[in-house]
Amino acid sequence: MSTVPSPCRKFRDLIATGETILVPGAHDPLMGKILQRMGFKAVAVAGWMTAAHLVTPEPLLTMTEQVEVARRVANALDIPVRADACTGYGDPIHVMRTVQEFERAGIAGIHIEDQVFPKRASYHRGLEHVVALDEFLRRLEYALKARRDKDFMIFARTDAGNAVNGSWKEAAKRARAVKALGVDGLVPMARNKESIEQFRQEYPDNDFLLSGSTYFNGLHPTELRKYGFQLINYPLATIVTSVAGVIKMWRGVQETGIAAMDPGVARETREEIEAAMGLPGFWEIEKETVEAMHKDYTGLTNAGYEGYDQKKA
């Protein structure tokens, strides 16, 4: 029997250390692999990020599309992957299938939110609508019933603080209700220092695992930890900065005709990508096997490698 802990167990054990955990977003396996190589201990597959990656507005994103992106990231990594499960994608039976599909995909945990389903595109411009508390609790109740691995973590996310006719008092009420129900943690959608303070005034308790996001708001993880947040998420940063880099580089090409990048940085980045892909290991295997067996091709092959190596140098 394998002694390697499951992704779910790894995630729970990581949280049990009590350390502040930075969780960057990874919209594809390459980004996930690079973040793992950088030393991050967990990554997240956020809904908006997946939607952008697939060029599909998040309200139109299906459960199977989100699961498949998360599966590809998780299968490439040795660290836990947490995923956005949106509203659970429907009524209780749909929520139950959602949980089971994410479990089968090797995901360590998900969060389920209290926004209306189908989700509205206006959410992305701040016009948020949430369901009644009873409906939210019903989603989470059946999510908890559906999990097969009790280590699989289920977080509740509430948007009630920002919602139309919502309040941080309502968000705190929902926090207490979902904790009593037995979910593993809470994601209060507080996007800046002011809203975090409002939520914590209404919910001063320190007996619940809290997960918060930075949203480029300048809040340092140590500051967020003072407010009680152990999981610090960067759900959009990876894809936004990636696209920003692409736009900057290709605007330069449009203006000057030159792809301007420091040659050393370009070389190091390519080497990091190749290492993330596992190419150095494959080169060693080929050197020991097919190249050693077919020496008549070795001259041509090595000449090609030597030329490439010289260019890199």
The 8 nearest C-alpha neighbors of each residue, nearest first, counted from 0:
[[1, 2, 3, 4, 5, 8, 6, 148],
 [0, 2, 3, 4, 5, 6, 8, 9],
 [1, 3, 4, 0, 5, 8, 9, 6],
 [2, 4, 1, 5, 0, 6, 9, 8],
 [5, 3, 8, 9, 2, 6, 7, 1],
 [4, 6, 8, 7, 9, 3, 107, 105],
 [7, 5, 9, 79, 107, 8, 10, 4],
 [8, 6, 107, 151, 10, 150, 5, 9],
 [9, 7, 5, 11, 10, 6, 150, 4],
 [10, 8, 6, 12, 7, 11, 13, 4],
 [11, 9, 13, 7, 8, 12, 79, 6],
 [10, 12, 8, 14, 13, 9, 15, 7],
 [11, 13, 15, 9, 14, 10, 8, 16],
 [14, 12, 10, 11, 15, 16, 9, 17],
 [13, 15, 11, 16, 12, 17, 10, 18],
 [14, 16, 12, 17, 13, 11, 18, 10],
 [17, 15, 14, 18, 13, 12, 19, 11],
 [18, 16, 15, 14, 19, 229, 13, 20],
 [19, 17, 16, 20, 14, 229, 13, 15],
 [18, 20, 229, 230, 21, 17, 224, 231],
 [19, 21, 230, 231, 18, 229, 22, 40],
 [20, 22, 231, 232, 230, 23, 19, 39],
 [21, 23, 232, 42, 41, 231, 233, 43],
 [24, 22, 233, 42, 232, 234, 43, 21],
 [23, 25, 234, 43, 42, 44, 233, 237],
 [26, 24, 31, 30, 27, 44, 43, 42],
 [25, 27, 49, 44, 48, 24, 52, 30],
 [26, 28, 29, 30, 25, 72, 31, 68],
 [29, 27, 72, 31, 30, 75, 32, 71],
 [30, 28, 32, 31, 27, 33, 275, 276],
 [31, 29, 33, 25, 32, 28, 27, 34],
 [30, 32, 28, 25, 34, 29, 33, 35],
 [31, 33, 35, 29, 34, 30, 275, 28],
 [32, 34, 36, 30, 35, 31, 275, 37],
 [35, 33, 37, 31, 36, 32, 39, 30],
 [34, 36, 32, 39, 38, 37, 33, 31],
 [37, 35, 33, 38, 34, 32, 39, 275],
 [38, 36, 34, 35, 39, 33, 32, 40],
 [37, 39, 35, 36, 40, 34, 33, 41],
 [38, 40, 35, 41, 34, 37, 21, 22],
 [39, 41, 78, 38, 35, 42, 79, 20],
 [42, 40, 79, 78, 22, 39, 80, 43],
 [43, 41, 22, 80, 23, 24, 25, 81],
 [44, 42, 81, 24, 80, 82, 45, 25],
 [43, 45, 82, 25, 24, 69, 26, 83],
 [44, 46, 83, 48, 234, 47, 43, 82],
 [45, 47, 49, 48, 83, 50, 57, 44],
 [48, 46, 50, 49, 57, 45, 51, 235],
 [47, 49, 51, 45, 46, 50, 235, 52],
 [50, 48, 52, 46, 51, 47, 26, 53],
 [49, 51, 55, 57, 47, 53, 48, 52],
 [50, 52, 54, 48, 53, 49, 47, 55],
 [51, 53, 49, 50, 54, 48, 26, 55],
 [52, 54, 50, 55, 51, 49, 56, 48],
 [55, 53, 51, 52, 50, 56, 49, 57],
 [54, 56, 50, 53, 57, 51, 60, 59],
 [57, 55, 50, 59, 58, 60, 54, 51],
 [56, 58, 60, 50, 59, 47, 55, 46],
 [59, 57, 118, 56, 60, 119, 120, 117],
 [60, 58, 57, 56, 61, 55, 118, 117],
 [61, 59, 57, 58, 55, 50, 56, 64],
 [62, 60, 64, 63, 59, 65, 88, 58],
 [61, 63, 65, 64, 66, 88, 60, 97],
 [62, 64, 66, 65, 61, 67, 100, 60],
 [65, 63, 67, 61, 62, 66, 68, 60],
 [64, 66, 62, 68, 63, 67, 69, 61],
 [65, 67, 63, 69, 64, 68, 70, 101],
 [66, 68, 70, 64, 69, 65, 63, 71],
 [69, 67, 71, 65, 70, 66, 64, 72],
 [68, 70, 66, 72, 67, 71, 44, 73],
 [71, 69, 104, 67, 73, 68, 72, 66],
 [72, 70, 74, 68, 69, 73, 28, 67],
 [71, 73, 28, 69, 70, 75, 74, 27],
 [74, 72, 70, 76, 75, 71, 80, 69],
 [73, 75, 71, 72, 76, 70, 105, 28],
 [76, 74, 73, 72, 28, 71, 32, 77],
 [77, 75, 73, 78, 74, 32, 72, 31],
 [76, 78, 79, 75, 73, 6, 35, 74],
 [77, 79, 41, 76, 40, 80, 6, 35],
 [80, 78, 41, 6, 107, 10, 9, 81],
 [81, 79, 42, 106, 43, 107, 73, 41],
 [80, 82, 43, 108, 107, 109, 106, 44],
 [83, 81, 44, 109, 43, 45, 84, 108],
 [82, 84, 45, 46, 110, 85, 109, 44],
 [85, 83, 111, 87, 110, 109, 82, 86],
 [84, 86, 111, 83, 87, 112, 88, 46],
 [87, 85, 112, 111, 88, 84, 113, 114],
 [86, 88, 94, 85, 84, 111, 89, 97],
 [89, 87, 86, 93, 94, 62, 85, 116],
 [90, 88, 93, 87, 94, 116, 91, 86],
 [89, 91, 93, 92, 94, 138, 88, 87],
 [92, 90, 94, 93, 138, 141, 95, 89],
 [91, 93, 95, 94, 90, 96, 89, 141],
 [94, 92, 89, 96, 90, 95, 91, 88],
 [95, 93, 87, 91, 97, 92, 96, 142],
 [96, 94, 145, 92, 98, 142, 97, 93],
 [95, 97, 99, 93, 98, 94, 100, 92],
 [96, 98, 94, 100, 95, 99, 87, 93],
 [99, 97, 95, 101, 96, 100, 142, 146],
 [98, 100, 102, 96, 101, 97, 103, 146],
 [101, 99, 103, 97, 102, 98, 96, 104],
 [100, 102, 104, 98, 103, 99, 106, 66],
 [101, 103, 99, 104, 100, 105, 106, 98],
 [104, 102, 100, 105, 101, 99, 106, 70],
 [103, 105, 70, 101, 102, 106, 100, 66],
 [106, 104, 103, 102, 73, 107, 70, 101],
 [105, 107, 80, 102, 101, 104, 108, 81],
 [108, 106, 7, 6, 80, 81, 151, 79],
 [107, 109, 152, 81, 151, 106, 153, 82],
 [110, 108, 82, 153, 83, 81, 84, 154],
 [109, 111, 154, 155, 83, 84, 153, 156],
 [112, 110, 86, 155, 84, 85, 87, 156],
 [111, 113, 156, 86, 157, 114, 85, 155],
 [112, 114, 129, 135, 157, 130, 86, 115],
 [115, 113, 129, 128, 112, 130, 86, 116],
 [114, 116, 129, 130, 118, 117, 128, 113],
 [117, 115, 118, 89, 86, 114, 88, 119],
 [116, 118, 115, 119, 58, 88, 89, 59],
 [117, 119, 116, 58, 115, 114, 120, 122],
 [120, 118, 121, 122, 58, 117, 115, 116],
 [119, 121, 122, 58, 123, 118, 56, 57],
 [122, 120, 123, 126, 119, 124, 125, 127],
 [123, 121, 127, 126, 125, 120, 124, 119],
 [124, 122, 121, 125, 120, 126, 127, 119],
 [125, 123, 121, 122, 126, 120, 127, 119],
 [124, 126, 122, 123, 127, 121, 161, 162],
 [127, 125, 122, 121, 124, 163, 128, 162],
 [128, 126, 162, 122, 125, 163, 129, 161],
 [127, 129, 162, 114, 163, 115, 126, 130],
 [130, 128, 114, 115, 113, 159, 162, 131],
 [129, 131, 115, 113, 114, 134, 132, 135],
 [132, 130, 134, 133, 135, 129, 113, 136],
 [131, 133, 135, 134, 136, 130, 173, 113],
 [134, 132, 136, 135, 131, 137, 130, 138],
 [135, 133, 137, 136, 132, 131, 130, 138],
 [136, 134, 132, 138, 137, 133, 113, 131],
 [137, 135, 139, 133, 138, 134, 140, 132],
 [136, 138, 140, 134, 135, 139, 133, 141],
 [139, 137, 135, 136, 140, 141, 91, 142],
 [138, 140, 142, 136, 137, 141, 143, 135],
 [141, 139, 137, 143, 142, 138, 136, 144],
 [142, 140, 144, 143, 139, 138, 91, 145],
 [141, 143, 139, 145, 95, 144, 140, 94],
 [142, 144, 141, 140, 145, 146, 139, 153],
 [145, 143, 141, 142, 146, 140, 95, 147],
 [146, 144, 95, 142, 143, 141, 98, 147],
 [145, 147, 148, 143, 144, 99, 98, 149],
 [146, 148, 149, 145, 99, 102, 151, 144],
 [147, 149, 150, 151, 146, 102, 7, 152],
 [150, 148, 151, 147, 146, 152, 7, 143],
 [149, 151, 7, 148, 8, 152, 11, 107],
 [152, 150, 7, 108, 149, 148, 107, 153],
 [153, 151, 108, 183, 150, 109, 107, 154],
 [152, 154, 109, 183, 110, 108, 182, 151],
 [155, 153, 110, 184, 185, 183, 182, 109],
 [156, 154, 185, 111, 110, 112, 186, 184],
 [157, 155, 186, 112, 187, 185, 111, 110],
 [156, 158, 187, 159, 113, 112, 188, 170],
 [157, 159, 188, 160, 161, 162, 113, 187],
 [160, 158, 162, 170, 165, 157, 161, 166],
 [159, 161, 167, 166, 170, 158, 165, 162],
 [162, 160, 159, 158, 165, 166, 127, 163],
 [163, 161, 127, 165, 159, 128, 160, 164],
 [162, 164, 165, 128, 127, 126, 161, 129],
 [165, 163, 162, 166, 128, 159, 161, 160],
 [166, 164, 162, 159, 163, 160, 161, 169],
 [167, 165, 160, 169, 168, 159, 170, 161],
 [168, 166, 160, 170, 169, 198, 171, 197],
 [167, 169, 171, 166, 170, 201, 172, 198],
 [168, 170, 172, 166, 167, 171, 173, 159],
 [171, 169, 167, 159, 173, 160, 168, 172],
 [172, 170, 174, 168, 202, 173, 169, 201],
 [173, 171, 169, 175, 170, 174, 168, 176],
 [172, 174, 176, 170, 171, 175, 177, 169],
 [173, 175, 171, 172, 177, 176, 178, 170],
 [176, 174, 178, 172, 173, 177, 179, 171],
 [175, 177, 173, 179, 178, 174, 180, 172],
 [178, 176, 180, 179, 174, 175, 173, 182],
 [177, 179, 175, 181, 180, 176, 182, 174],
 [180, 178, 176, 177, 181, 175, 182, 174],
 [179, 181, 177, 178, 182, 176, 140, 136],
 [182, 180, 178, 179, 183, 177, 143, 140],
 [183, 181, 153, 178, 184, 154, 180, 177],
 [184, 182, 154, 153, 152, 181, 208, 185],
 [185, 183, 208, 154, 209, 182, 207, 155],
 [184, 186, 155, 209, 154, 156, 210, 187],
 [185, 187, 156, 210, 155, 211, 209, 188],
 [188, 186, 157, 189, 156, 185, 158, 211],
 [187, 189, 158, 190, 186, 157, 156, 160],
 [190, 188, 194, 195, 187, 191, 160, 211],
 [191, 189, 188, 194, 214, 212, 213, 192],
 [192, 190, 194, 193, 189, 216, 195, 213],
 [191, 193, 195, 194, 196, 190, 218, 189],
 [192, 194, 196, 195, 191, 197, 189, 190],
 [193, 195, 197, 189, 196, 191, 192, 198],
 [196, 194, 192, 198, 189, 197, 193, 199],
 [195, 197, 199, 193, 194, 198, 200, 192],
 [198, 196, 194, 200, 195, 199, 193, 167],
 [197, 199, 195, 201, 167, 196, 200, 202],
 [200, 198, 202, 203, 196, 201, 197, 195],
 [199, 201, 197, 198, 202, 203, 196, 195],
 [202, 200, 198, 199, 168, 171, 203, 197],
 [201, 203, 199, 171, 200, 204, 198, 174],
 [202, 204, 199, 200, 201, 205, 198, 226],
 [205, 203, 202, 206, 207, 199, 227, 201],
 [206, 204, 207, 203, 227, 208, 202, 209],
 [205, 207, 204, 208, 209, 178, 203, 227],
 [208, 206, 205, 209, 184, 178, 185, 204],
 [209, 207, 184, 185, 210, 229, 183, 206],
 [210, 208, 228, 185, 184, 229, 207, 186],
 [209, 211, 230, 186, 228, 185, 231, 229],
 [212, 210, 231, 232, 228, 186, 230, 209],
 [213, 211, 232, 231, 233, 214, 190, 210],
 [212, 214, 215, 216, 233, 218, 232, 190],
 [215, 213, 216, 212, 190, 233, 235, 236],
 [216, 214, 213, 217, 236, 218, 233, 212],
 [217, 215, 214, 218, 213, 191, 190, 192],
 [216, 218, 215, 219, 213, 214, 191, 192],
 [219, 217, 216, 213, 222, 220, 223, 192],
 [218, 220, 222, 221, 217, 223, 213, 224],
 [221, 219, 223, 222, 224, 218, 231, 19],
 [222, 220, 224, 219, 223, 225, 19, 218],
 [221, 223, 225, 219, 224, 220, 218, 226],
 [224, 222, 220, 226, 225, 221, 228, 219],
 [223, 225, 228, 227, 221, 226, 222, 229],
 [226, 224, 222, 227, 223, 221, 228, 220],
 [225, 227, 223, 224, 228, 222, 199, 195],
 [228, 226, 224, 225, 229, 209, 205, 223],
 [227, 229, 224, 209, 210, 223, 230, 226],
 [228, 230, 19, 224, 209, 20, 210, 231],
 [231, 229, 210, 20, 228, 19, 21, 211],
 [232, 230, 21, 211, 212, 22, 20, 210],
 [233, 231, 212, 22, 234, 23, 211, 21],
 [232, 234, 23, 236, 24, 235, 212, 213],
 [235, 233, 24, 45, 232, 236, 23, 43],
 [236, 234, 237, 233, 238, 239, 48, 24],
 [235, 237, 239, 233, 238, 240, 234, 24],
 [238, 236, 240, 239, 235, 24, 241, 25],
 [237, 239, 241, 240, 236, 235, 242, 48],
 [240, 238, 236, 242, 241, 237, 235, 243],
 [239, 241, 243, 242, 237, 238, 236, 244],
 [242, 240, 238, 244, 243, 239, 237, 245],
 [241, 243, 245, 239, 244, 240, 238, 246],
 [244, 242, 240, 246, 241, 245, 239, 247],
 [245, 243, 247, 241, 242, 246, 240, 248],
 [244, 246, 242, 248, 247, 243, 249, 241],
 [247, 245, 243, 249, 244, 248, 250, 242],
 [246, 248, 244, 250, 245, 249, 243, 251],
 [247, 249, 251, 245, 246, 250, 244, 258],
 [250, 248, 252, 251, 246, 247, 245, 253],
 [251, 249, 253, 247, 252, 248, 246, 254],
 [250, 252, 254, 249, 248, 253, 255, 247],
 [253, 251, 256, 249, 257, 255, 258, 250],
 [254, 252, 250, 251, 256, 255, 249, 257],
 [253, 255, 251, 252, 256, 250, 257, 249],
 [256, 254, 252, 257, 251, 253, 258, 250],
 [255, 257, 252, 253, 254, 258, 251, 249],
 [258, 256, 252, 255, 259, 251, 253, 254],
 [259, 257, 252, 248, 260, 251, 256, 249],
 [260, 258, 257, 248, 261, 251, 252, 262],
 [261, 259, 262, 258, 265, 264, 248, 263],
 [260, 262, 264, 263, 265, 259, 266, 258],
 [263, 261, 265, 264, 260, 266, 267, 259],
 [264, 262, 266, 265, 261, 267, 268, 260],
 [263, 265, 267, 261, 266, 262, 268, 260],
 [266, 264, 262, 268, 263, 267, 269, 261],
 [265, 267, 263, 269, 264, 268, 262, 270],
 [268, 266, 270, 264, 269, 265, 263, 271],
 [269, 267, 271, 265, 270, 266, 264, 272],
 [268, 270, 272, 266, 271, 267, 265, 273],
 [269, 271, 273, 267, 268, 272, 274, 266],
 [270, 272, 268, 274, 269, 273, 275, 267],
 [273, 271, 275, 269, 270, 274, 276, 268],
 [274, 272, 276, 270, 275, 278, 271, 269],
 [273, 275, 277, 271, 276, 272, 278, 270],
 [276, 274, 272, 273, 277, 32, 33, 271],
 [275, 277, 273, 274, 278, 272, 29, 32],
 [276, 278, 274, 275, 280, 279, 273, 281],
 [277, 279, 281, 280, 273, 276, 274, 282],
 [280, 278, 282, 281, 277, 274, 283, 273],
 [281, 279, 283, 278, 282, 277, 284, 274],
 [280, 282, 278, 284, 283, 279, 285, 277],
 [281, 283, 279, 285, 280, 284, 286, 278],
 [284, 282, 286, 280, 281, 285, 287, 279],
 [283, 285, 281, 287, 286, 282, 288, 280],
 [286, 284, 288, 282, 289, 287, 283, 290],
 [285, 287, 283, 290, 284, 288, 282, 291],
 [288, 286, 284, 285, 291, 283, 290, 289],
 [289, 287, 285, 291, 286, 290, 292, 284],
 [288, 290, 292, 285, 291, 293, 286, 287],
 [289, 291, 286, 293, 292, 288, 285, 297],
 [292, 290, 288, 289, 293, 287, 294, 286],
 [293, 291, 289, 290, 294, 288, 287, 295],
 [294, 292, 290, 295, 291, 296, 289, 297],
 [293, 295, 297, 296, 291, 292, 290, 298],
 [294, 296, 293, 297, 298, 299, 292, 290],
 [297, 295, 294, 298, 299, 293, 300, 290],
 [298, 296, 294, 300, 299, 295, 301, 290],
 [297, 299, 301, 300, 296, 302, 295, 294],
 [298, 300, 302, 297, 301, 296, 303, 295],
 [299, 301, 297, 303, 302, 298, 296, 304],
 [302, 300, 304, 303, 298, 299, 297, 305],
 [303, 301, 305, 299, 300, 304, 298, 306],
 [302, 304, 300, 306, 301, 305, 307, 299],
 [305, 303, 301, 307, 306, 302, 308, 300],
 [306, 304, 308, 302, 307, 303, 301, 309],
 [307, 305, 309, 303, 304, 308, 302, 310],
 [306, 308, 304, 310, 305, 309, 303, 311],
 [309, 307, 305, 311, 310, 306, 304, 312],
 [308, 310, 312, 306, 311, 307, 305, 304],
 [309, 311, 307, 308, 312, 306, 305, 266],
 [312, 310, 308, 309, 307, 266, 306, 263],
 [311, 309, 310, 308, 307, 266, 263, 306]]
